[in-house]
């Protein structure tokens, strides 16, 4: 018998030309565009807080926990050992650890607990960094954040729930909320037969006793096809009363301390977002209280939807940023054809293209957040926020999957295996397009804002005009957009093309005004040119690729 050699002595096992372990990332200090954008959009006072959290979010331990939480997803536990229906979902311990990091660092509450200009921008920046490591946890976090405006429509509910939702204590126990140190909020709006068309819902609500209207008690019966984060302490949902479609808060436990009749039918086996549970939920005489006016449910939740759509926009930007970081790390340390990959001209074109897309996505999200900061006292800002939230949600979410695939291709085979973070980033990306309104819904909302809100389009065009006379390609494209907007015929058929034009021009306007010339020139020369197909690595020659890559590259 031939004796076996120890593994370490195998002559083929010498490891060369492979990138080193990436280790901890400083997601704040290494991101020049983020640091500049936060200060520019009015949240400079948050810098110290963001600097501290950038190390927490970027720690290798955070990424490892996120990987395990996604590999070992939640499991439905409908009954306890004695056969009692409990409708619980069990999560991997790392999921709870990550939830604690998010809640304790105010990723669900920062915008509301800091009542000053820039709070929404600071809020977005916190979530942008954390989302680079883990997106599933941010589903309940985003809903908890976004529920606050809807709850404020009904003071009795607001007084009881908002302090608990704004708590910086994560309490995972499934017990009545009055006994907990903090709470989270989920939602379930859609049903099988309607999807985005919530007016096709069939769930009914019947008043308990003689009281009706806001803060009155109802019993709900129906089936909800997607319930995000079913272990939250309460949910916002829609159901029909005799008056019309209304909004309700449905708690996991009733006021008398009994489990509410929320029956989880199954957990969805999703493409991505696997650390987070999504379920189908049956309601059978389920206790709820009305939020907002009777028959005005869609109006009540509209502000909540704006908040969750902003999360989709910033989440997509975050996924792009981390995909770019991974591609830069790999190509900086890997050689082919006698050069580092990052020194190869065509790879430089790809990396620079990925970099400007990432920076444009972040700039767009931060600008929307500033508009939301200003919306309470400025109607033009409020109108701008409403139309650009739909624009940003559509465009950032559409660009993210292709961006991540290109970053994966920079790695070759190693980027395609599960030991890499790229497959997880890729699987996470589509949910942002689908959740809270798919592409068509977003584009129709852009049209709705244009035609129903007098201030929306003027506010948008005024923002573009701030970049006039700095780039001829931009000026020509802005003029072309105005011509397209002046043609009302067949506008629904052209809604995607119009929304894309608006998104790219808004990004170009922001980069022209706020980013280095190398970045804005590359963006305008490619995105506003007649030959652009959306593929990466097709920037024209003569641009300063080195400056673009250096700006995007994390500190080694």
C-alpha positions as CSV (number, residue, x, y, z in Angstrom):
1,X,0.0,0.0,0.0
2,X,1.3,3.5,-0.9
3,X,1.4,5.7,2.2
4,X,-0.8,8.8,2.1
5,X,0.9,12.1,2.4
6,X,-0.4,14.6,4.9
7,X,-2.6,17.2,3.2
8,X,-0.2,20.1,3.9
9,X,2.6,18.3,2.0
10,X,0.6,17.8,-1.2
11,X,2.6,19.6,-4.0
12,X,-0.6,20.9,-5.6
13,X,-1.9,22.5,-2.5
14,X,0.3,25.6,-2.5
15,X,-2.0,28.6,-2.6
16,X,-0.8,31.4,-4.8
17,X,-2.5,34.3,-6.7
18,X,-5.6,34.3,-4.5
19,X,-6.9,37.3,-2.6
20,X,-6.3,37.4,1.1
21,X,-9.2,37.2,3.6
22,X,-11.0,40.5,3.5
23,X,-11.5,40.8,7.2
24,X,-13.2,43.7,8.9
25,X,-14.6,46.5,6.7
26,X,-15.0,50.1,7.9
27,X,-18.1,50.9,5.9
28,X,-18.0,54.5,6.8
29,X,-14.4,55.5,6.6
30,X,-13.8,53.6,3.4
31,X,-16.8,55.1,1.5
32,X,-15.9,58.6,0.4
33,X,-19.2,59.1,-1.5
34,X,-21.2,58.2,1.6
35,X,-19.3,60.6,3.9
36,X,-19.6,63.4,1.4
37,X,-23.3,62.7,0.8
38,X,-24.3,62.6,4.4
39,X,-22.7,66.0,5.1
40,X,-24.0,67.5,1.9
41,X,-27.6,66.5,2.6
42,X,-27.7,67.9,6.1
43,X,-26.7,65.1,8.4
44,X,-23.1,66.1,9.3
45,X,-24.1,66.1,12.9
46,X,-24.5,62.3,12.7
47,X,-20.9,61.7,11.5
48,X,-19.5,60.4,14.8
49,X,-22.4,58.0,15.2
50,X,-22.0,56.7,11.7
51,X,-18.3,56.3,12.1
52,X,-18.8,54.1,15.1
53,X,-21.5,52.0,13.4
54,X,-19.6,51.6,10.2
55,X,-17.1,49.4,12.1
56,X,-19.9,47.4,13.7
57,X,-21.8,46.8,10.5
58,X,-18.6,46.0,8.6
59,X,-17.1,43.6,11.1
60,X,-16.3,40.2,9.7
61,X,-18.4,38.8,12.6
62,X,-21.5,40.6,11.3
63,X,-21.0,39.2,7.8
64,X,-20.5,35.7,9.2
65,X,-23.6,35.9,11.3
66,X,-25.6,37.1,8.3
67,X,-24.3,34.2,6.3
68,X,-25.3,31.7,8.9
69,X,-28.7,33.3,9.4
70,X,-29.4,33.0,5.7
71,X,-28.1,29.4,5.4
72,X,-30.2,28.3,8.4
73,X,-33.5,30.0,7.7
74,X,-36.6,30.3,9.9
75,X,-38.8,27.3,10.6
76,X,-42.5,27.3,11.3
77,X,-43.7,26.0,14.6
78,X,-47.5,26.1,14.5
79,X,-48.0,24.0,17.6
80,X,-46.3,23.5,20.9
81,X,-45.4,20.1,22.4
82,X,-48.9,19.8,23.9
83,X,-50.7,20.4,20.7
84,X,-51.6,24.0,21.4
85,X,-51.7,26.3,18.4
86,X,-49.0,29.0,19.0
87,X,-48.2,30.1,15.4
88,X,-44.5,30.8,16.1
89,X,-41.5,31.0,13.8
90,X,-38.1,29.9,15.1
91,X,-35.1,31.8,13.9
92,X,-31.4,31.0,14.0
93,X,-29.7,32.6,17.0
94,X,-27.6,34.8,14.7
95,X,-30.8,36.3,13.3
96,X,-31.7,37.5,16.8
97,X,-28.2,38.8,17.3
98,X,-28.4,40.9,14.1
99,X,-31.9,42.1,15.0
100,X,-30.5,43.3,18.4
101,X,-27.6,45.1,16.6
102,X,-30.2,46.8,14.3
103,X,-32.7,47.8,17.0
104,X,-30.1,48.9,19.6
105,X,-28.4,51.1,17.0
106,X,-31.8,52.7,16.1
107,X,-32.0,51.5,12.6
108,X,-35.8,51.4,13.0
109,X,-36.1,54.6,15.0
110,X,-33.3,57.1,14.4
111,X,-35.4,59.3,12.0
112,X,-38.1,59.7,14.7
113,X,-36.1,60.0,17.9
114,X,-33.9,62.8,16.5
115,X,-36.2,65.6,15.6
116,X,-33.9,67.8,13.6
117,X,-32.9,68.5,10.0
118,X,-31.0,65.6,8.6
119,X,-32.5,62.8,10.7
120,X,-33.9,61.0,7.7
121,X,-30.5,61.2,5.9
122,X,-28.8,59.9,9.0
123,X,-31.4,57.1,9.3
124,X,-30.8,56.1,5.6
125,X,-27.0,56.1,6.1
126,X,-27.2,53.7,9.1
127,X,-29.3,51.3,7.1
128,X,-27.2,51.6,4.0
129,X,-24.2,50.4,5.9
130,X,-26.0,47.5,7.7
131,X,-27.7,46.4,4.5
132,X,-24.3,45.6,3.0
133,X,-24.0,42.7,5.4
134,X,-27.6,41.6,5.9
135,X,-30.9,42.5,4.2
136,X,-33.4,40.1,5.8
137,X,-33.3,41.7,9.2
138,X,-34.1,45.1,7.6
139,X,-37.5,43.8,6.5
140,X,-39.1,44.1,10.0
141,X,-36.8,47.1,10.8
142,X,-38.1,49.0,7.7
143,X,-41.7,48.3,8.5
144,X,-41.3,49.3,12.1
145,X,-39.8,52.6,10.9
146,X,-42.4,53.2,8.2
147,X,-45.4,52.5,10.4
148,X,-45.0,55.6,12.5
149,X,-46.7,58.1,10.2
150,X,-49.7,55.8,9.8
151,X,-50.1,55.3,13.5
152,X,-50.0,59.0,14.2
153,X,-53.3,59.4,12.4
154,X,-55.0,57.8,15.4
155,X,-53.8,59.2,18.7
156,X,-55.0,56.5,20.9
157,X,-53.1,53.8,19.0
158,X,-50.1,56.1,18.6
159,X,-49.8,56.7,22.3
160,X,-50.0,52.9,23.0
161,X,-47.6,51.7,20.3
162,X,-45.2,54.3,19.1
163,X,-43.1,54.5,22.3
164,X,-42.6,50.7,22.1
165,X,-41.7,50.8,18.4
166,X,-39.1,53.5,19.1
167,X,-37.5,51.6,21.9
168,X,-33.8,50.7,21.4
169,X,-34.3,47.4,23.1
170,X,-34.8,44.2,21.1
171,X,-37.2,41.9,22.9
172,X,-37.7,38.6,20.9
173,X,-40.1,37.1,23.4
174,X,-43.6,36.1,22.1
175,X,-45.6,37.6,24.9
176,X,-48.1,40.5,25.2
177,X,-46.5,43.8,24.2
178,X,-47.4,45.4,27.5
179,X,-44.8,43.1,29.1
180,X,-42.0,43.7,26.6
181,X,-39.2,46.2,26.5
182,X,-39.6,47.0,22.8
183,X,-41.7,46.0,19.8
184,X,-41.6,45.6,16.1
185,X,-44.2,46.1,13.4
186,X,-45.0,44.1,10.3
187,X,-47.7,44.3,7.6
188,X,-49.7,42.2,5.3
189,X,-51.7,44.0,2.6
190,X,-51.9,41.8,-0.5
191,X,-54.1,38.8,-1.2
192,X,-53.9,36.1,-3.8
193,X,-56.5,37.5,-6.1
194,X,-55.3,41.1,-6.2
195,X,-51.5,41.4,-5.5
196,X,-50.7,45.1,-5.9
197,X,-54.4,45.8,-6.6
198,X,-55.4,45.9,-2.9
199,X,-58.9,47.1,-3.8
200,X,-59.5,43.5,-5.0
201,X,-59.0,42.3,-1.4
202,X,-61.8,40.3,0.1
203,X,-60.9,40.3,3.9
204,X,-63.8,41.7,5.9
205,X,-63.9,43.6,9.2
206,X,-66.9,43.6,11.5
207,X,-67.2,46.1,14.4
208,X,-67.2,44.7,17.9
209,X,-70.1,46.4,19.7
210,X,-71.6,49.7,18.6
211,X,-68.4,51.7,18.1
212,X,-67.0,52.2,14.6
213,X,-64.2,54.3,13.0
214,X,-60.7,55.2,14.2
215,X,-59.5,53.3,17.3
216,X,-62.7,51.1,17.4
217,X,-62.4,47.3,17.7
218,X,-63.1,45.0,14.8
219,X,-62.9,41.3,14.0
220,X,-61.2,40.5,10.7
221,X,-61.7,37.4,8.5
222,X,-59.7,36.7,5.4
223,X,-56.5,35.3,3.9
224,X,-53.3,37.3,3.3
225,X,-50.9,35.9,0.8
226,X,-47.8,37.6,1.9
227,X,-47.2,38.4,5.6
228,X,-43.7,39.8,6.0
229,X,-41.9,39.1,9.3
230,X,-44.8,37.2,10.9
231,X,-43.2,37.2,14.4
232,X,-43.6,41.0,14.8
233,X,-45.7,42.2,17.7
234,X,-48.4,43.8,15.5
235,X,-49.2,44.3,11.9
236,X,-50.9,46.8,9.7
237,X,-53.4,45.3,7.3
238,X,-56.3,46.2,5.0
239,X,-59.9,44.9,5.2
240,X,-63.3,46.0,4.0
241,X,-65.9,47.5,6.3
242,X,-69.4,48.5,5.1
243,X,-67.9,51.9,4.4
244,X,-64.9,50.7,2.3
245,X,-61.3,49.5,2.4
246,X,-59.8,50.4,5.8
247,X,-56.6,50.1,7.7
248,X,-56.2,48.1,10.9
249,X,-53.6,47.3,13.5
250,X,-53.7,43.6,14.4
251,X,-51.6,42.6,17.5
252,X,-50.2,39.2,18.1
253,X,-51.9,39.2,21.5
254,X,-55.3,40.7,22.3
255,X,-55.7,43.3,25.1
256,X,-56.9,40.6,27.5
257,X,-53.7,38.7,27.2
258,X,-54.8,35.9,24.8
259,X,-53.1,34.9,21.6
260,X,-54.8,36.6,18.7
261,X,-56.3,34.3,16.0
262,X,-53.5,34.8,13.5
263,X,-53.0,31.4,11.8
264,X,-49.7,31.0,9.9
265,X,-50.5,28.6,7.0
266,X,-46.9,28.2,5.7
267,X,-43.6,30.0,5.2
268,X,-42.7,31.0,1.7
269,X,-39.7,29.3,0.2
270,X,-38.1,32.4,-1.3
271,X,-35.3,33.1,-3.8
272,X,-33.5,35.3,-1.3
273,X,-34.1,37.3,1.9
274,X,-33.9,33.9,3.5
275,X,-33.0,34.9,7.0
276,X,-36.3,36.6,7.2
277,X,-39.7,34.8,7.4
278,X,-42.5,35.5,5.0
279,X,-45.7,33.7,5.3
280,X,-49.4,33.2,4.4
281,X,-51.7,34.3,7.2
282,X,-55.3,33.2,7.8
283,X,-57.5,35.6,9.8
284,X,-60.5,34.1,11.6
285,X,-62.4,36.6,13.7
286,X,-59.0,38.2,14.4
287,X,-58.9,41.2,16.7
288,X,-57.9,44.5,15.3
289,X,-58.3,48.2,15.8
290,X,-59.0,50.7,13.0
291,X,-56.1,53.1,12.1
292,X,-57.2,56.2,10.3
293,X,-60.6,57.0,8.9
294,X,-63.1,54.3,7.9
295,X,-63.0,53.6,4.2
296,X,-59.7,55.5,3.8
297,X,-57.2,52.6,4.3
298,X,-55.1,53.3,1.2
299,X,-54.7,56.9,2.2
300,X,-53.7,55.9,5.7
301,X,-50.9,53.5,4.6
302,X,-49.6,55.7,1.8
303,X,-47.0,57.4,4.0
304,X,-45.9,54.0,5.3
305,X,-45.5,52.8,1.8
306,X,-43.3,55.8,1.0
307,X,-41.0,54.8,3.9
308,X,-40.7,51.2,2.9
309,X,-40.1,52.2,-0.7
310,X,-37.2,54.4,0.4
311,X,-35.8,51.4,2.2
312,X,-35.9,49.4,-1.1
313,X,-34.1,52.2,-2.9
314,X,-31.3,52.5,-0.3
315,X,-31.1,48.7,0.1
316,X,-30.4,48.3,-3.6
317,X,-27.7,51.0,-3.4
318,X,-26.2,49.1,-0.5
319,X,-26.1,45.8,-2.3
320,X,-24.4,47.5,-5.3
321,X,-21.8,49.1,-3.0
322,X,-20.9,45.8,-1.3
323,X,-20.7,44.0,-4.7
324,X,-18.4,46.7,-5.9
325,X,-16.2,46.4,-2.7
326,X,-15.9,42.7,-3.3
327,X,-15.0,43.2,-6.9
328,X,-12.3,45.8,-6.1
329,X,-10.8,43.5,-3.4
330,X,-10.6,40.6,-5.7
331,X,-9.2,42.4,-8.7
332,X,-6.7,44.3,-6.7
333,X,-5.0,41.0,-5.5
334,X,-5.6,38.7,-8.4
335,X,-3.2,38.6,-11.4
336,X,-3.8,37.5,-15.0
337,X,-1.6,37.9,-18.1
338,X,1.2,39.4,-16.1
339,X,-0.8,42.2,-14.5
340,X,-3.1,42.6,-11.6
341,X,-6.7,42.4,-12.8
342,X,-7.3,46.0,-11.6
343,X,-4.5,47.1,-14.0
344,X,-6.1,45.5,-17.1
345,X,-7.7,48.3,-19.3
346,X,-11.0,46.4,-19.9
347,X,-11.3,45.5,-16.3
348,X,-10.7,49.1,-15.4
349,X,-13.6,50.0,-17.7
350,X,-15.9,47.5,-15.9
351,X,-14.8,48.6,-12.4
352,X,-15.2,52.3,-13.2
353,X,-18.6,51.7,-14.7
354,X,-19.7,49.7,-11.6
355,X,-18.3,52.5,-9.4
356,X,-20.2,55.4,-11.0
357,X,-23.5,53.3,-10.9
358,X,-23.0,52.7,-7.2
359,X,-22.3,56.3,-6.4
360,X,-25.2,57.5,-8.5
361,X,-27.6,55.1,-6.7
362,X,-26.4,56.3,-3.3
363,X,-26.6,60.0,-4.3
364,X,-30.2,59.5,-5.4
365,X,-31.3,57.8,-2.2
366,X,-29.7,60.4,0.0
367,X,-31.3,63.2,-1.9
368,X,-34.7,61.6,-1.5
369,X,-34.1,61.3,2.2
370,X,-33.3,65.0,2.5
371,X,-36.6,65.8,0.7
372,X,-38.4,63.7,3.3
373,X,-36.6,65.6,6.0
374,X,-37.9,68.9,4.5
375,X,-41.4,67.6,3.6
376,X,-43.0,68.6,6.9
377,X,-42.4,72.3,6.3
378,X,-42.0,72.6,2.5
379,X,-44.7,71.5,0.1
380,X,-42.3,71.6,-2.8
381,X,-40.0,69.2,-0.9
382,X,-42.9,67.0,0.0
383,X,-44.0,66.8,-3.7
384,X,-40.4,66.1,-4.8
385,X,-40.1,63.3,-2.2
386,X,-43.3,61.7,-3.4
387,X,-42.3,61.6,-7.1
388,X,-38.7,60.7,-6.6
389,X,-39.4,57.9,-4.1
390,X,-41.2,56.1,-6.9
391,X,-38.4,57.0,-9.4
392,X,-35.6,55.9,-7.1
393,X,-37.3,52.8,-6.0
394,X,-37.9,51.8,-9.7
395,X,-34.4,52.6,-11.0
396,X,-32.1,51.6,-8.2
397,X,-33.9,48.3,-7.8
398,X,-33.8,47.6,-11.5
399,X,-30.1,48.3,-11.8
400,X,-29.0,46.3,-8.7
401,X,-29.2,42.7,-10.1
402,X,-27.2,43.3,-13.2
403,X,-24.7,45.3,-11.2
404,X,-24.1,42.4,-8.8
405,X,-23.9,39.9,-11.7
406,X,-21.1,42.0,-13.3
407,X,-19.3,42.2,-9.9
408,X,-19.6,38.4,-9.7
409,X,-18.1,38.1,-13.2
410,X,-15.1,40.1,-12.0
411,X,-14.3,37.2,-9.7
412,X,-14.9,34.4,-12.3
413,X,-15.8,31.0,-10.8
414,X,-15.0,31.9,-7.1
415,X,-17.7,34.6,-7.2
416,X,-20.3,32.0,-8.2
417,X,-19.8,29.7,-5.3
418,X,-21.7,30.0,-2.0
419,X,-18.5,30.7,0.0
420,X,-18.5,34.1,-1.7
421,X,-21.0,36.7,-0.6
422,X,-21.9,37.5,-4.2
423,X,-24.6,34.8,-4.6
424,X,-26.4,36.0,-1.4
425,X,-26.2,39.6,-2.6
426,X,-27.6,38.6,-6.0
427,X,-30.5,36.6,-4.5
428,X,-31.3,39.5,-2.2
429,X,-31.6,42.1,-5.0
430,X,-34.9,41.1,-6.7
431,X,-37.0,41.4,-3.6
432,X,-36.5,45.2,-3.6
433,X,-38.1,45.5,-7.0
434,X,-41.0,43.2,-6.2
435,X,-41.8,44.3,-2.6
436,X,-43.9,47.4,-2.1
437,X,-44.8,47.7,-5.8
438,X,-43.1,46.2,-8.8
439,X,-41.7,48.2,-11.7
440,X,-45.0,48.9,-13.4
441,X,-46.6,50.1,-10.2
442,X,-43.7,52.5,-9.6
443,X,-43.9,54.0,-13.1
444,X,-47.6,54.4,-12.8
445,X,-47.1,56.1,-9.5
446,X,-44.7,58.5,-11.2
447,X,-47.4,59.4,-13.7
448,X,-49.9,59.7,-10.9
449,X,-47.7,62.2,-9.0
450,X,-47.1,64.2,-12.2
451,X,-50.8,64.6,-13.0
452,X,-52.3,64.7,-9.5
453,X,-49.8,66.8,-7.6
454,X,-49.3,70.2,-9.1
455,X,-45.9,70.8,-7.4
456,X,-44.3,67.5,-8.2
457,X,-43.1,67.9,-11.8
458,X,-42.0,71.6,-11.3
459,X,-40.0,70.5,-8.2
460,X,-38.3,67.7,-10.2
461,X,-37.5,69.9,-13.2
462,X,-36.1,72.6,-10.9
463,X,-33.7,70.1,-9.4
464,X,-32.5,69.2,-12.9
465,X,-32.0,72.8,-13.8
466,X,-29.5,73.3,-11.0
467,X,-27.0,71.3,-13.1
468,X,-27.6,73.3,-16.4
469,X,-24.6,74.6,-18.4
470,X,-22.1,72.2,-16.9
471,X,-22.3,69.3,-19.3
472,X,-23.6,69.5,-22.9
473,X,-24.8,65.9,-22.9
474,X,-26.9,66.6,-19.8
475,X,-28.4,69.8,-21.2
476,X,-29.4,68.0,-24.4
477,X,-30.9,65.1,-22.5
478,X,-32.8,67.4,-20.1
479,X,-34.3,69.2,-23.1
480,X,-35.3,65.9,-24.7
481,X,-37.0,64.8,-21.5
482,X,-39.1,68.0,-21.4
483,X,-40.2,67.3,-24.9
484,X,-41.3,63.8,-23.9
485,X,-43.2,65.1,-20.9
486,X,-45.1,67.5,-23.2
487,X,-46.6,64.6,-25.1
488,X,-49.6,63.3,-23.0
489,X,-50.6,60.7,-25.6
490,X,-49.8,57.1,-24.9
491,X,-47.9,58.1,-21.7
492,X,-48.8,54.9,-19.9
493,X,-47.1,52.9,-22.7
494,X,-44.0,55.1,-22.3
495,X,-44.1,55.2,-18.5
496,X,-41.0,53.0,-18.0
497,X,-39.0,54.9,-20.6
498,X,-40.0,58.2,-19.0
499,X,-39.2,57.0,-15.5
500,X,-35.8,55.8,-16.6
501,X,-35.0,59.2,-18.3
502,X,-36.1,61.0,-15.1
503,X,-34.0,58.7,-12.9
504,X,-30.8,58.9,-14.9
505,X,-31.1,62.7,-15.4
506,X,-31.6,63.2,-11.7
507,X,-28.6,61.1,-10.9
508,X,-26.6,63.0,-13.5
509,X,-27.7,66.3,-12.0
510,X,-26.5,65.2,-8.5
511,X,-23.2,63.9,-9.8
512,X,-22.5,67.0,-11.9
513,X,-23.0,69.2,-8.9
514,X,-21.5,67.1,-6.1
515,X,-19.0,64.5,-7.4
516,X,-15.6,64.9,-9.0
517,X,-15.6,65.7,-12.7
518,X,-14.1,62.3,-13.6
519,X,-17.2,60.6,-12.1
520,X,-19.9,63.0,-13.6
521,X,-18.2,63.1,-17.0
522,X,-18.1,59.3,-17.2
523,X,-21.8,59.0,-16.1
524,X,-23.0,61.6,-18.6
525,X,-20.9,60.3,-21.5
526,X,-22.3,56.8,-21.1
527,X,-25.8,57.1,-19.6
528,X,-26.9,60.1,-21.6
529,X,-25.3,59.0,-24.9
530,X,-27.2,57.4,-27.8
531,X,-25.3,54.1,-27.7
532,X,-25.9,53.2,-24.0
533,X,-27.4,49.7,-23.6
534,X,-27.2,49.4,-19.8
535,X,-24.3,46.9,-20.0
536,X,-21.3,47.6,-17.8
537,X,-17.8,48.1,-19.1
538,X,-18.8,50.2,-22.1
539,X,-17.5,53.6,-20.9
540,X,-15.9,55.6,-23.8
541,X,-12.2,55.9,-24.0
542,X,-10.5,59.0,-22.7
543,X,-12.1,59.1,-19.3
544,X,-10.1,59.1,-16.0
545,X,-10.7,55.5,-15.0
546,X,-7.9,55.5,-12.4
547,X,-9.4,58.5,-10.5
548,X,-12.9,56.9,-10.5
549,X,-11.6,53.5,-9.2
550,X,-9.4,55.2,-6.6
551,X,-12.4,57.2,-5.3
552,X,-14.5,54.0,-5.0
553,X,-11.7,51.8,-3.6
554,X,-12.0,51.0,0.2
555,X,-8.9,51.7,2.2
556,X,-6.7,48.6,2.1
